[in-house]
Amino acid sequence: MTISVSPPGDGRSTQAAAGVVAPGTDESQTALTSLQEAVQNFGISIEDYLLPVHGQIQILAEDGTMLPEEKRGSSPGHQYPVPADEELLEAYRRLVVGRRVNDQNSALVRQGRLAVYPSSHGQEACQVAAALCLGSQDWMFPTYRDAVAVMTRGVDPVEVMTIFRGDWHGGYDPHAHHVGIQSTPLTTQLLHAVGVAHAAKLRGEDTVVLAMCGDGATSEGDFHEALNFAAVFRLPVVFFVQNNQYAISVPLAHQTAAPSLAHKAVGYGMAGERVDGNDLVALLAVLDRAVTLARSGSGPLLVEANTYRMQAHTNADDATRYRNQAEVEAWAAKDPLNRMRHYLRAAGQLTDDVEADFADDAEQVAQRLREGLSADPDIEPQDLFRYVFTEPTPQLREQAAFLADELARDAEGASAAGASSTATADTREER
């Protein structure tokens, strides 16, 4: 899908286009000028550009039928073309794989192969769209619930899940696929994302950074710092907030009095948009536009996806203590997988054979997870200390030596016990 957005500031010097401010230039004036340039294409005011649409952007109804244009929530400057059916079919395949991954990982937790798994069941449309909207040169900074997005980005499924089996490292090389390690501390990844975007802008690189977080993260100080820094320096960042209605057990109403989380963007001087987070078509359209605008020099944007966490926060959580079954069932009717399936079936794109192929693809990923996570890993105890600092501290050396001594004594004891057992057996044979 391509959205035509002329880069603001055409004709400016390379330094200006890259965001390098000349000495003596007022930063606030530069930011205002950048915003003015960003909205010229749309023929609307800065306020209309910054504010999200009334309601939310939605293209598919809950039953999978295409909504008429006047009911999609769009307005001047907030219009979203529908992606091609071929693109939607591939996105649906990723959706099928994502649902199977969630189900398989939940089973692996019950089997003791994973220590914990924060499932994105019900949020797979957000996961898939987040990965597909980026180019290979772009970066993604995920949360602990974004394993499906990381896999969709191309990271090996077993490497993605390594961190959830209790290993000491994140499992994959962030530079190989431009994906940050899944962040367990709430919101810290947003600061990392902004740092990468700032570095890319200073270097003049064609890089957009997608910074992912949940509704709970918007209550953290790091959220404010990341958005403020990105807005002041007009960085190419898309902040993607998956509002699944609960921060563990805390409902959204106890976190904010804002009309929506997308409205928070306005206070920082960046554009905000709200989209149906269970509508894969709308998500692809909105995120593609956001990435295109960020790449063109329009500065950062915030996209709020209104979705729902269908399962508990993790396997250690009891969701029945803070929400009722009627609420869950109401959201089950909005399932993103069923919605896309019905649309593609009606469009003649999804046949029985194609659907069977997609199911096979999903099962292959599930099998890869089962086999990879059922194998016992080779553990090197000294790795606990080897990669903490480039140059180990005296304390680390002392601890490493202590552990090495303990392991050596254990090995000697085991060897002595084995020798004693062998000698006893030989004596019995002689008798």
TITORMI-292487 format. One record per residue (C-alpha): z negated, x, y; residue number from 1. Coordinates in steps of 0.001 Angstrom, whole numbers, plus 524288, in hexadecimal, padded with zeros to 5 digits. Example, Ala and Ser with C-alpha at 12.3 -4.5 7.8 and 13.67 -1.06 7.14 Angstrom:
// residues 2
{w 7E188 u 8300C v 7EE6C resi 1};
{w 7E41C u 83566 v 7FBDC resi 2};
//
This chain:
// residues 431
{w 80000 u 80000 v 80000 resi 1};
{w 8038F u 8052E v 80D5C resi 2};
{w 7FE49 u 80053 v 81A41 resi 3};
{w 805AE u 80444 v 8265D resi 4};
{w 7FC20 u 809CD v 83026 resi 5};
{w 8018B u 81358 v 83A0E resi 6};
{w 7F851 u 81ED7 v 83BE1 resi 7};
{w 7F146 u 81D02 v 848CA resi 8};
{w 7F38C u 827D5 v 85286 resi 9};
{w 80177 u 82B1A v 84E56 resi 10};
{w 80676 u 83600 v 856C6 resi 11};
{w 7F920 u 83C27 v 858ED resi 12};
{w 7F6B0 u 84A55 v 85587 resi 13};
{w 7F2F9 u 84DDE v 8478C resi 14};
{w 7E54C u 85156 v 84C22 resi 15};
{w 7E34B u 84422 v 85291 resi 16};
{w 7E8A3 u 83CE6 v 846CC resi 17};
{w 7DF5A u 84476 v 83E10 resi 18};
{w 7D408 u 84092 v 8469F resi 19};
{w 7D125 u 84DD0 v 84CBA resi 20};
{w 7CBB3 u 84AA1 v 85A1F resi 21};
{w 7CF48 u 85394 v 86545 resi 22};
{w 7C421 u 85A57 v 86C85 resi 23};
{w 7BE59 u 851A8 v 876FA resi 24};
{w 7C388 u 84520 v 870DA resi 25};
{w 7B9D3 u 839E2 v 870B5 resi 26};
{w 7B7A6 u 83591 v 8628A resi 27};
{w 7B528 u 82753 v 865FC resi 28};
{w 7C1C8 u 826AD v 86DD5 resi 29};
{w 7C935 u 82CD7 v 86285 resi 30};
{w 7C3A6 u 822BF v 85914 resi 31};
{w 7C73E u 81792 v 8623A resi 32};
{w 7D50B u 81CB6 v 863D4 resi 33};
{w 7D657 u 81DE5 v 85524 resi 34};
{w 7D230 u 80FBF v 8537A resi 35};
{w 7DBB8 u 80B32 v 85DE3 resi 36};
{w 7E6B5 u 81240 v 856E6 resi 37};
{w 7E2A1 u 80C71 v 849E4 resi 38};
{w 7E3C9 u 7FE61 v 84EAE resi 39};
{w 7F0A1 u 7FFEA v 85625 resi 40};
{w 7F83A u 7FD74 v 849A6 resi 41};
{w 7F199 u 7F068 v 847A7 resi 42};
{w 7F235 u 7EB00 v 85580 resi 43};
{w 7E3D8 u 7E70C v 8556B resi 44};
{w 7D7A1 u 7EAFF v 85CCD resi 45};
{w 7CE70 u 7F5B8 v 85843 resi 46};
{w 7C42C u 7EB5A v 85562 resi 47};
{w 7CD7D u 7E3B6 v 84CAF resi 48};
{w 7D110 u 7F043 v 8459E resi 49};
{w 7C2E9 u 7F41A v 8433C resi 50};
{w 7BD9F u 7E6E1 v 83F17 resi 51};
{w 7BFD1 u 7E226 v 8311F resi 52};
{w 7C709 u 7D57D v 82EC0 resi 53};
{w 7BFA7 u 7C8A9 v 82E65 resi 54};
{w 7BB63 u 7C6D6 v 8205E resi 55};
{w 7C256 u 7D0A0 v 8179D resi 56};
{w 7CFCC u 7D4F1 v 81355 resi 57};
{w 7D37F u 7CDF4 v 806C0 resi 58};
{w 7E109 u 7CCEB v 800CC resi 59};
{w 7DE77 u 7C74F v 7F33E resi 60};
{w 7D693 u 7BB01 v 7F128 resi 61};
{w 7CC12 u 7BB38 v 7E6B7 resi 62};
{w 7D571 u 7B4D3 v 7DD16 resi 63};
{w 7DF7F u 7BF9E v 7DF27 resi 64};
{w 7E913 u 7B80C v 7E792 resi 65};
{w 7EE97 u 7BE49 v 7F3DB resi 66};
{w 7E89E u 7B8BE v 80036 resi 67};
{w 7F1CC u 7B46B v 80B22 resi 68};
{w 7F232 u 7BE4B v 8162F resi 69};
{w 7EA88 u 7B5BF v 81F94 resi 70};
{w 7DEFE u 7B57B v 81613 resi 71};
{w 7DDF9 u 7C40A v 81387 resi 72};
{w 7D4F0 u 7C6B5 v 81EFE resi 73};
{w 7DE91 u 7CF86 v 82606 resi 74};
{w 7E07A u 7CFFA v 834BC resi 75};
{w 7E8C1 u 7D805 v 83E45 resi 76};
{w 7E63C u 7E64B v 83B71 resi 77};
{w 7E001 u 7E2C3 v 82E64 resi 78};
{w 7EBCC u 7DF1E v 82632 resi 79};
{w 7ED83 u 7E3D0 v 81850 resi 80};
{w 7FA2B u 7E394 v 81074 resi 81};
{w 7F907 u 7E075 v 801FF resi 82};
{w 7FB4C u 7EC52 v 7F92F resi 83};
{w 806D8 u 7EC0B v 7EFE2 resi 84};
{w 80497 u 7E5AA v 7E2A5 resi 85};
{w 80756 u 7F2A2 v 7DBBE resi 86};
{w 7FC26 u 7F8DB v 7E33D resi 87};
{w 7F359 u 7ED5E v 7E03A resi 88};
{w 7F689 u 7EE21 v 7D1BB resi 89};
{w 7F270 u 7FC6D v 7D122 resi 90};
{w 7E626 u 7F93C v 7D8D9 resi 91};
{w 7E316 u 7EE7B v 7CF05 resi 92};
{w 7E474 u 7F83D v 7C3E3 resi 93};
{w 7DA44 u 800B7 v 7CA94 resi 94};
{w 7D1D9 u 7F498 v 7CC19 resi 95};
{w 7D268 u 7F1E4 v 7BD76 resi 96};
{w 7CEB9 u 7FFFD v 7BA91 resi 97};
{w 7C39B u 7FF51 v 7C467 resi 98};
{w 7BDA3 u 7F33C v 7BE2F resi 99};
{w 7BE58 u 7F989 v 7B0BB resi 100};
{w 7B7EE u 805D7 v 7B619 resi 101};
{w 7ACA2 u 7FDE3 v 7BB8A resi 102};
{w 7AA98 u 7F6C6 v 7AEB0 resi 103};
{w 7AB8B u 8033E v 7A6AC resi 104};
{w 7A21C u 80AD8 v 7AF32 resi 105};
{w 79836 u 7FFE1 v 7AEAA resi 106};
{w 798FE u 8006E v 79FCD resi 107};
{w 79743 u 80F3A v 79FF8 resi 108};
{w 78AB4 u 80D87 v 7A7BB resi 109};
{w 78567 u 80445 v 79D58 resi 110};
{w 78904 u 80E40 v 792F4 resi 111};
{w 781BC u 81906 v 79A11 resi 112};
{w 78E10 u 820D7 v 79D1A resi 113};
{w 78C45 u 81EDE v 7ABB9 resi 114};
{w 77F64 u 81F5E v 7B2EB resi 115};
{w 7836E u 81556 v 7BD15 resi 116};
{w 78F96 u 80E53 v 7C1E8 resi 117};
{w 79119 u 8070D v 7CECA resi 118};
{w 79BCE u 7FD89 v 7CAE4 resi 119};
{w 7A656 u 7F916 v 7D453 resi 120};
{w 7A963 u 7ED24 v 7CBF4 resi 121};
{w 7AF08 u 7E327 v 7D567 resi 122};
{w 7B21C u 7ED8B v 7DF91 resi 123};
{w 7BD89 u 7F3D5 v 7D864 resi 124};
{w 7C777 u 7EF40 v 7E281 resi 125};
{w 7C058 u 7F73D v 7ECDD resi 126};
{w 7C00F u 802E5 v 7E3B6 resi 127};
{w 7CE86 u 8029F v 7E09C resi 128};
{w 7D326 u 80021 v 7EE84 resi 129};
{w 7CA90 u 80B21 v 7F3C8 resi 130};
{w 7D155 u 81502 v 7EB06 resi 131};
{w 7DF33 u 80FD7 v 7EC67 resi 132};
{w 7DF4E u 80FA3 v 7FB45 resi 133};
{w 7DE04 u 81E6F v 7FC2A resi 134};
{w 7E7FC u 82946 v 7FB50 resi 135};
{w 7E614 u 83564 v 7F2FD resi 136};
{w 7E25D u 83D3A v 7FF1F resi 137};
{w 7D7A0 u 83396 v 802EA resi 138};
{w 7C94D u 833DE v 7FF1B resi 139};
{w 7C044 u 829A6 v 7F93D resi 140};
{w 7B16B u 82A11 v 7FA1C resi 141};
{w 7ABCC u 82046 v 7F058 resi 142};
{w 79E58 u 81A9D v 7ED9F resi 143};
{w 79767 u 81A1F v 7E08A resi 144};
{w 79DC5 u 80CCD v 7DDCD resi 145};
{w 7ABBC u 8117B v 7DFBC resi 146};
{w 7AECA u 81783 v 7D26D resi 147};
{w 7BAB3 u 80EB4 v 7D0BF resi 148};
{w 7C01F u 8130F v 7DDED resi 149};
{w 7BE48 u 82151 v 7DA2A resi 150};
{w 7C546 u 81F3C v 7CD2B resi 151};
{w 7D035 u 817DB v 7D3F7 resi 152};
{w 7D1B3 u 823B7 v 7DCCC resi 153};
{w 7D509 u 82B8D v 7D086 resi 154};
{w 7C838 u 8320E v 7CC9F resi 155};
{w 7C5DE u 832EA v 7BDF3 resi 156};
{w 7BD32 u 8277D v 7B990 resi 157};
{w 7B3B0 u 83004 v 7B1E5 resi 158};
{w 7B250 u 83967 v 7BD52 resi 159};
{w 7AF6F u 82DCF v 7C639 resi 160};
{w 7A496 u 828FC v 7BD50 resi 161};
{w 79E5D u 83645 v 7BAED resi 162};
{w 794DA u 83480 v 7C62C resi 163};
{w 78FEF u 827BE v 7C02C resi 164};
{w 78C28 u 82DFC v 7B35D resi 165};
{w 78241 u 83665 v 7BA95 resi 166};
{w 789C3 u 8431B v 7BBE2 resi 167};
{w 7862A u 84CC1 v 7C686 resi 168};
{w 7939E u 84C7F v 7CCF8 resi 169};
{w 79CE7 u 84231 v 7D214 resi 170};
{w 7A6A3 u 8438A v 7C6FB resi 171};
{w 7B33E u 84635 v 7CE5B resi 172};
{w 7B90C u 84F52 v 7D879 resi 173};
{w 7B9AE u 84805 v 7E58B resi 174};
{w 7C507 u 8505C v 7EA3D resi 175};
{w 7CDC0 u 84D41 v 7DE9B resi 176};
{w 7CF93 u 83EFE v 7E292 resi 177};
{w 7C9B1 u 83EFD v 7F04A resi 178};
{w 7BE3C u 836AC v 7EBC2 resi 179};
{w 7B047 u 839A0 v 7EFB9 resi 180};
{w 7A5B4 u 8393F v 7E551 resi 181};
{w 7A03D u 82B90 v 7E3B5 resi 182};
{w 7948B u 82AB0 v 7ECBB resi 183};
{w 78797 u 82586 v 7E7AD resi 184};
{w 77FE4 u 82781 v 7F457 resi 185};
{w 7836C u 81BF8 v 7FCDB resi 186};
{w 78DAE u 81E97 v 8076E resi 187};
{w 78DA8 u 82D6F v 80767 resi 188};
{w 79BF5 u 82D5B v 80333 resi 189};
{w 79FF7 u 82762 v 81047 resi 190};
{w 79BA4 u 833A8 v 81767 resi 191};
{w 7A317 u 83C17 v 80DC0 resi 192};
{w 7AF26 u 8339F v 80FBF resi 193};
{w 7AE71 u 834DF v 81E7B resi 194};
{w 7ACD8 u 84392 v 81D50 resi 195};
{w 7B91F u 844CB v 81502 resi 196};
{w 7C0A7 u 83C17 v 81E8A resi 197};
{w 7BC0E u 8443B v 82A1D resi 198};
{w 7C045 u 850DA v 82387 resi 199};
{w 7CD7E u 84B04 v 81FF9 resi 200};
{w 7CFB9 u 8469A v 82DF7 resi 201};
{w 7CC3D u 853E0 v 8338D resi 202};
{w 7D5CC u 85A30 v 82A1A resi 203};
{w 7E07D u 85078 v 82D50 resi 204};
{w 7E143 u 84BC4 v 81F2F resi 205};
{w 7E734 u 83ED3 v 81B11 resi 206};
{w 7DAC5 u 839C5 v 814BB resi 207};
{w 7D40A u 82C8C v 814D1 resi 208};
{w 7C666 u 82B3C v 80F1C resi 209};
{w 7C18E u 81ECB v 80897 resi 210};
{w 7B2BC u 81DEB v 809A9 resi 211};
{w 7AD27 u 813E4 v 80041 resi 212};
{w 79FEC u 80D47 v 80122 resi 213};
{w 798F3 u 80086 v 7FE4B resi 214};
{w 7924E u 7F698 v 80701 resi 215};
{w 78518 u 7FD1B v 804FB resi 216};
{w 78A58 u 809CE v 80A97 resi 217};
{w 78CD6 u 8034F v 817BA resi 218};
{w 77E12 u 80306 v 819D9 resi 219};
{w 77CFC u 811C7 v 818A4 resi 220};
{w 77CA8 u 81B8B v 823D0 resi 221};
{w 78790 u 82383 v 81D95 resi 222};
{w 79081 u 817B0 v 81F25 resi 223};
{w 78E63 u 817B6 v 82DDB resi 224};
{w 79016 u 82669 v 82F0C resi 225};
{w 79C9D u 8267F v 8271A resi 226};
{w 7A301 u 81B3C v 82E6B resi 227};
{w 79EE3 u 8202C v 83BB8 resi 228};
{w 7A3D7 u 82DFB v 83946 resi 229};
{w 7B0AE u 82906 v 8338C resi 230};
{w 7B2F6 u 81FF5 v 83F11 resi 231};
{w 7AFA2 u 829DD v 849AC resi 232};
{w 7B8CA u 833FA v 843D8 resi 233};
{w 7C31F u 829E7 v 83FBD resi 234};
{w 7C347 u 82EB3 v 831BC resi 235};
{w 7CC9F u 829AD v 8273C resi 236};
{w 7C252 u 8229F v 81F3D resi 237};
{w 7C291 u 81527 v 81919 resi 238};
{w 7B4BF u 81065 v 8165B resi 239};
{w 7B5B7 u 80706 v 80AE3 resi 240};
{w 7A99F u 7FE77 v 80959 resi 241};
{w 7A8BD u 7F6CB v 7FCAB resi 242};
{w 79FAE u 7EBC4 v 80069 resi 243};
{w 79B2D u 7E6EC v 7F31B resi 244};
{w 79068 u 7DEAA v 7F975 resi 245};
{w 784AD u 7E662 v 7F476 resi 246};
{w 77ED0 u 7F3DA v 7F6B0 resi 247};
{w 7784A u 7F410 v 7E958 resi 248};
{w 76FED u 7E7D7 v 7EBAB resi 249};
{w 770D7 u 7E6E3 v 7FA85 resi 250};
{w 77A81 u 7DC61 v 7FEFB resi 251};
{w 7839E u 7DF04 v 80A53 resi 252};
{w 77C85 u 7D55D v 81335 resi 253};
{w 77072 u 7DE2A v 812B2 resi 254};
{w 7784F u 7E9FD v 8171D resi 255};
{w 78044 u 7E590 v 822B7 resi 256};
{w 78193 u 7DA95 v 82C8E resi 257};
{w 78F98 u 7DE67 v 82FE8 resi 258};
{w 79A5C u 7D433 v 82DB2 resi 259};
{w 79FE1 u 7DD84 v 8238B resi 260};
{w 79EDB u 7EBE7 v 82024 resi 261};
{w 7AC93 u 7EDB1 v 82598 resi 262};
{w 7A759 u 7E9F0 v 83305 resi 263};
{w 79ED5 u 7F626 v 832E0 resi 264};
{w 7AB22 u 7FE3F v 83522 resi 265};
{w 7ACF2 u 7F8F3 v 842ED resi 266};
{w 7A069 u 7FF27 v 847D6 resi 267};
{w 7A5B8 u 80C81 v 8442E resi 268};
{w 7B2FF u 80A52 v 84A5B resi 269};
{w 7BA9A u 808FE v 83DBE resi 270};
{w 7C23A u 7FDBE v 837E5 resi 271};
{w 7BBEB u 7F54D v 82D7E resi 272};
{w 7C1F3 u 7EC1D v 82393 resi 273};
{w 7BC92 u 7E2E8 v 81950 resi 274};
{w 7C3E1 u 7E000 v 80CC3 resi 275};
{w 7C1B9 u 7D816 v 80070 resi 276};
{w 7BCD6 u 7E2AB v 7F737 resi 277};
{w 7C11F u 7DB10 v 7EB25 resi 278};
{w 7CF2C u 7D9B7 v 7EFE9 resi 279};
{w 7D666 u 7E5DF v 7EB78 resi 280};
{w 7E29C u 7E230 v 7F324 resi 281};
{w 7DB19 u 7E11D v 7FFE5 resi 282};
{w 7D375 u 7ED8F v 7FD23 resi 283};
{w 7DFC9 u 7F577 v 7FADF resi 284};
{w 7E5C2 u 7F039 v 80770 resi 285};
{w 7D9BB u 7F24D v 80FEE resi 286};
{w 7D632 u 7FFCB v 80AD8 resi 287};
{w 7E445 u 80475 v 80B67 resi 288};
{w 7E4F9 u 80091 v 819B1 resi 289};
{w 7D7E8 u 806F0 v 81C9B resi 290};
{w 7DC23 u 813C7 v 8165C resi 291};
{w 7E91D u 81337 v 81D9A resi 292};
{w 7E266 u 81118 v 82AAD resi 293};
{w 7D887 u 81BE9 v 82825 resi 294};
{w 7E37E u 82529 v 8245E resi 295};
{w 7EB27 u 821E8 v 830AD resi 296};
{w 7E00E u 82660 v 83983 resi 297};
{w 7D9D6 u 81949 v 83CC1 resi 298};
{w 7CC52 u 81E10 v 83916 resi 299};
{w 7C2E9 u 818F2 v 82ED5 resi 300};
{w 7C260 u 80B12 v 829AB resi 301};
{w 7B86A u 80325 v 821FD resi 302};
{w 7BC74 u 7F999 v 81756 resi 303};
{w 7B270 u 7F060 v 8117F resi 304};
{w 7B5E7 u 7EA92 v 8044F resi 305};
{w 7AE6C u 7DE26 v 80140 resi 306};
{w 7ABDD u 7DEA8 v 7F295 resi 307};
{w 7A0FF u 7DCDA v 7E895 resi 308};
{w 799BC u 7E539 v 7DEBB resi 309};
{w 79ADE u 7DCC3 v 7D29A resi 310};
{w 7914C u 7E4A5 v 7CA7B resi 311};
{w 78416 u 7EAAB v 7CD3A resi 312};
{w 782C2 u 7F62F v 7D693 resi 313};
{w 781C9 u 7FF1B v 7CAB5 resi 314};
{w 77D40 u 7FD82 v 7BCAD resi 315};
{w 76F58 u 7FFA7 v 7C1D0 resi 316};
{w 76FF4 u 7F3C1 v 7CACA resi 317};
{w 76CCB u 7E572 v 7C817 resi 318};
{w 77592 u 7DDBE v 7D159 resi 319};
{w 76FB6 u 7D0A9 v 7CD56 resi 320};
{w 763B4 u 7D3F8 v 7D57A resi 321};
{w 76B01 u 7D2BB v 7E25E resi 322};
{w 77728 u 7CA51 v 7E044 resi 323};
{w 77A2D u 7BDF6 v 7D8C1 resi 324};
{w 78464 u 7BB07 v 7CE7F resi 325};
{w 78B50 u 7B0E7 v 7D6E8 resi 326};
{w 78E74 u 7BB62 v 7E0F5 resi 327};
{w 793D4 u 7C46B v 7D673 resi 328};
{w 79C3E u 7B9A0 v 7D0A7 resi 329};
{w 7A1C9 u 7B63A v 7DE03 resi 330};
{w 7A66D u 7C431 v 7DF94 resi 331};
{w 7AB7C u 7C4BF v 7D1A6 resi 332};
{w 7B599 u 7BAA4 v 7D5B1 resi 333};
{w 7BABA u 7C4A3 v 7DF8B resi 334};
{w 7BCDB u 7CF32 v 7D54A resi 335};
{w 7C72A u 7D8E9 v 7DA21 resi 336};
{w 7CCF7 u 7DB27 v 7CC9C resi 337};
{w 7CFBC u 7CCC1 v 7C9FA resi 338};
{w 7D4F8 u 7CACA v 7D7B2 resi 339};
{w 7DF12 u 7D5A6 v 7D669 resi 340};
{w 7E28C u 7D1D0 v 7C891 resi 341};
{w 7E5B8 u 7C3E5 v 7CCA1 resi 342};
{w 7EDDE u 7C874 v 7D835 resi 343};
{w 7F5E5 u 7D23C v 7D062 resi 344};
{w 7F7DF u 7C885 v 7C544 resi 345};
{w 7FD12 u 7BE6B v 7CEC7 resi 346};
{w 805BD u 7C8B5 v 7D537 resi 347};
{w 80BB5 u 7CC0B v 7C7F7 resi 348};
{w 80709 u 7DA28 v 7C8B9 resi 349};
{w 7FC9B u 7D9A0 v 7BE34 resi 350};
{w 801CC u 7D66B v 7B0A3 resi 351};
{w 7FA5D u 7D64F v 7A3CE resi 352};
{w 80044 u 7E381 v 7A030 resi 353};
{w 7FC9E u 7E9B0 v 7AD33 resi 354};
{w 7EEE0 u 7E454 v 7AC46 resi 355};
{w 7ED82 u 7E9C5 v 79E7E resi 356};
{w 7F1FD u 7F71C v 7A36B resi 357};
{w 7E7CD u 7F6B5 v 7AE3C resi 358};
{w 7DD40 u 7F32F v 7A465 resi 359};
{w 7E169 u 7FEC6 v 79BF8 resi 360};
{w 7E098 u 807CB v 7A7D2 resi 361};
{w 7D2E6 u 802DF v 7AA9A resi 362};
{w 7CE9A u 804AF v 79C81 resi 363};
{w 7D384 u 812B6 v 79C74 resi 364};
{w 7CADF u 815B4 v 7A821 resi 365};
{w 7BF5C u 80EFD v 7A17A resi 366};
{w 7C1B4 u 81707 v 79528 resi 367};
{w 7C233 u 82372 v 79D4F resi 368};
{w 7B4FE u 81FCD v 7A317 resi 369};
{w 7AF02 u 81CB4 v 795CA resi 370};
{w 7B39F u 82953 v 78F98 resi 371};
{w 7B0B6 u 8320A v 79B36 resi 372};
{w 7A326 u 82CC6 v 79DC2 resi 373};
{w 79F45 u 82C2E v 78F6F resi 374};
{w 7A14F u 83AD2 v 78DC2 resi 375};
{w 7951D u 842E5 v 7901D resi 376};
{w 79754 u 84C25 v 79B96 resi 377};
{w 79508 u 85AD3 v 79A9B resi 378};
{w 78938 u 85D50 v 7A31B resi 379};
{w 7865B u 86A7E v 7A92A resi 380};
{w 7785F u 869E0 v 7AE5B resi 381};
{w 77A74 u 87505 v 7B7FD resi 382};
{w 78468 u 86CAA v 7BF25 resi 383};
{w 77889 u 86609 v 7C527 resi 384};
{w 7771F u 871FA v 7CDD3 resi 385};
{w 784A7 u 8781C v 7CDE6 resi 386};
{w 78B45 u 86F67 v 7D7EF resi 387};
{w 7805C u 86BBE v 7E159 resi 388};
{w 78310 u 876C8 v 7EAE1 resi 389};
{w 78DDC u 880EA v 7EBCE resi 390};
{w 78331 u 88B38 v 7EBA0 resi 391};
{w 7776B u 886B2 v 7E38E resi 392};
{w 76A5D u 886C4 v 7EA80 resi 393};
{w 75EC1 u 88E6D v 7E4FD resi 394};
{w 7589E u 8817A v 7E0C9 resi 395};
{w 764D1 u 87D8D v 7D942 resi 396};
{w 76579 u 88ACE v 7D29E resi 397};
{w 75748 u 8897F v 7CEAD resi 398};
{w 7595E u 87BD3 v 7C93B resi 399};
{w 765BB u 88006 v 7C20E resi 400};
{w 75E8A u 88B89 v 7BBED resi 401};
{w 75348 u 882C2 v 7B7DE resi 402};
{w 75CA3 u 87935 v 7B14B resi 403};
{w 7640B u 88447 v 7AAA4 resi 404};
{w 75736 u 88981 v 7A524 resi 405};
{w 7534E u 87BF3 v 7A042 resi 406};
{w 7607C u 87A0C v 799A0 resi 407};
{w 75FE7 u 88789 v 79373 resi 408};
{w 75263 u 884E8 v 78DE9 resi 409};
{w 756DF u 877B2 v 788C3 resi 410};
{w 7625C u 87E5C v 78225 resi 411};
{w 75980 u 888C7 v 77C2A resi 412};
{w 75039 u 87E5C v 77746 resi 413};
{w 75B54 u 876AA v 7713A resi 414};
{w 760AB u 88302 v 76AE7 resi 415};
{w 75355 u 886BE v 76583 resi 416};
{w 75146 u 87905 v 7604B resi 417};
{w 75E84 u 8798B v 759C1 resi 418};
{w 75BA5 u 886C4 v 7538D resi 419};
{w 74E85 u 881F4 v 74EAA resi 420};
{w 754B7 u 875E9 v 748D9 resi 421};
{w 75EEC u 87E2F v 741E8 resi 422};
{w 75498 u 88773 v 73C7F resi 423};
{w 74C94 u 87C05 v 73764 resi 424};
{w 75876 u 87657 v 730AB resi 425};
{w 75BA0 u 8837A v 72A5B resi 426};
{w 74DAC u 884D9 v 72559 resi 427};
{w 74E41 u 87773 v 71F33 resi 428};
{w 75B01 u 87AE7 v 71850 resi 429};
{w 754FB u 88770 v 712DE resi 430};
{w 749A4 u 87FAD v 70D73 resi 431};
//
